[in-house]
Amino acid sequence: MSSCPCGSQTSYTACCGPYIDGGAVAPTAEALMRSRYTAFTLGNEAYLRATWHPDFLPTDLRLADEPPTKWLGLEVKRHQQQDAEHAIVEFVARYKIGGRAHRLHETSRFVHIDGCWLYTDGDIHPR
């Protein structure tokens, strides 16, 4: 049993798998953010599009870029429920492109609509 890519130390089937596979809805913005990171590691564009608020969804997610992105790890720094319909999640995601290491430090915004959390956008933190 391999650990979920989101870094939760539990298996994919007990963590992000049910959300990505459509058997459950992420109950919190943090759970959605973790499942979206996992979807990026799996190249699951359908899930990423389904969990992105349509007003903010880019036309091209660039998942097939060359050289490919190798996701290395996720650290959730903070999850803050702002009110019943809004939350933020601050995280650092580490990855490599063409052998070169990078990190994405972002505070993401989420909105709760019709029983589902959706990613809207985020602020990138400079190094």
PyMOL commands that set and color helices and strands:
alter all, ss='L'
color gray80, all
select helices_A, chain A and resi 12-14+17-20+29-42+45-50
alter helices_A, ss='H'
color red, helices_A
select strands_A, chain A and resi 69-83+86-97+100-113+116-124
alter strands_A, ss='S'
color yellow, strands_A
deselect
rebuild
show_as cartoon
